[in-house]
Amino acid sequence: MSVILYIFECSYKQTNINMIKQEYSNHRHLVPLYHFLTFSAMALLLLGSVLYFFYKDNSSMLPVLLVLMTLTVVSVSFHCRSFALKAQDRAIRAEENLRYFILTGKRLNQDLSLSQIIALRFASDEEFVSLTAKAIEQGLKSDEIKRLIENWRPDYHRA
């Protein structure tokens, strides 16, 4: 099981996108486990199912198809969740940028990491700006930011 989780983790990790100049030739992002392995497994599963339907005499094909189907379902489930969270993280970053701009008239500091911004979303408007400055100055981790919040702003819409 840990091997499968390691493969998913490696598939999900991205290169540091800020380090690569993005242009037309490299703007697409492929997730190898999802785009290649999962779709290949689905194609093999479809082909194997059709063959099994017509030629039921091969008894070893059914267990192989069941393993392939299980791996495909696990992969699709994992990636559906991770892709949804990635989209939600982008929305949170945009919302907190807007909230900071409304409160200060300035853009949110680009030195903040995404995990810091996600943690700061729980801060009330009264402490958001000061906690943002403290997070930048002291390099606070997301858990440290959350522990410093006194007036918690709940997020009931997290996926």
N, C-alpha and C positions, 0 to 999 in steps of 0.2 A: 504493500500500500504506500509506503514512504517513497518508493521509486516513482510511482504514478504522481504523487504530489510534487516531487522534485521536477519531473518533466513539465507539469503544469506551471510551476513557479518559473522555470527557465523560459517557457513559452511566453509567459505574461510579462517578464521583465523587459524593459525597453532600454535601448541605448540612450545616453543623455542627448535628448533632442536639441537642447540648447547649444551643444557643441558642433552640431552638423548644420551647415548652411542649407536651408531647405529651398528647393527649386522644383521645377516641373519634373525633372528626371528622377527625383528621389522623394517626392511628397507622399507617395502611397506607403501605408504601413501594413505589412503582412505579419500575421501571427502564425508562425509555422505549424504549431500543433493544431490550430484550428483550421487554417486555410488549406493545408496540405494533408495532414494525417487524418483529421476528422472527415473531410470530404472524400478522401480516398477510401476510408473505412466504410463510409456510407455507400459509395459506388460498389465496392466489393460485397457489401451486405446485400445490396439490391441484386447484383449479378448472381451471388450465391443462392439467394432466395428463389430466384427464377429457375436456376438450375436444379435446386432441390425440389421445386414444385414438379418439374418434369421427370427428374431422375432420382427417385426416392431410395434407390438401392445403395447409395453411398452413406453408410451409417455414421461415418466420422465427420460429415459435413455439418450436421445439426449442432453439435457442441461448438464448433468453430464459429458458426454463425451467431450463436448465443453470446459467445465471448466478444465477438466483434460488435454486436448490438449493444452489449453492456458498456464497452469502452466508448462507443459513439455517444451513448446517452450521457455518460459521465462527462465526457469532453464538452458536449453541447451545453449541459447544465452548468458546468464551471464557467465556460466562456460567456454564456448569457448573463450570468451574475457579474462577472468581472467587467464586461463591456458596459452594463448598466451603471455600475459604480463609477467607472471612468467618465461616463457622460454626466453623472451627477456631480462628480468632483469638479468638472468644468463649470457646471451651473453654479456651484457653491463659490468658486473663485470669482465668477462674474458678479454674483450677488454681493459678495463681500467687498469687491472693488467698488461697486456702486454705492454701497452703504458707507464706506470710508470716504468716498467723494462727496456724498451728501453731508456727512458730518464735518469734513475738513475743507472741502473745496479742492483737494489734491488727490492725485492718484495714489493707490496703495503701493507701498515700497516694493520694488521688484526683488529685494533681498530675502523676502519671506518665502519659505518653501510652501508647497501645496499643503503638506500636513499641518504646518503652522496656521495657514489660512483656514483650513477645515476646523481646527481646534478653536480658533478665534470666533467662529460663527456662533458659539454658545455664549459669548460675552454680551452683556447688555450694551446699549448705545452709550451709556454713561462711562463704562470702563473699556470699551472697545478700542478707542484711540490710544489711551495710555498703555493698555496691554500690548497693542501692536508695537509701540515704541520699545517697550520692555523686551518683547520677544526678539526684536531686531538687535537691540543693544547687548542683551545677555545670551543670545543664541538659544533661547528656550526651546525645548522639545515640545511636541503637541501635548503630551501628558502633563508636563509642567505648566503649560498655559492653562489647561483645563482646571488644574488644582488651584490656580490663582484667581479664578473667576468667583466673584462673590455673589453677583446677581445673575443667576443662570438663565439663559434664553433657550428654551427647549426647541428641539428640531424633531417634530413628529412625522416628518415626511421623508425621512431617509429610507432609501430602498434596501 
